């Protein structure tokens, strides 16, 4: 490997129920959540993070803030307000 080149890790596409509960506790209080940040933090695939965030939006755990077709930005339902 040459210097400066990072190896890509294999990210999980099957998530354990324990990890989902840990993520649920985190996202409810988080100010900013993106599928990419969730995937990086918990070592899951971005596609899995997108599905989880869509599901949690329907359940009311996260609130859609802004975004487009490539990036969606959420905030936790119990996140402290910025003001």
FENVEN-V40413 format. One record per pair of residues at least 24 apart in sequence whose C-alpha atoms are under 7 Angstrom apart, sorted by the first residue. I is the first residue (numbers start at 0). J is the second residue. Records with the same first field share a line. If there is no record, write none. Layout:
BEGIN
I: J  J
END
This chain:
BEGIN
10: 42  43  44
11: 42  43  44
12: 43  44  47
26: 61  75
27: 60  61  75  76  77  78
28: 75  76  77  78
29: 74  75  78
30: 74  75  78  79
31: 72  73  74
32: 72  73  74
33: 71  72  73
END
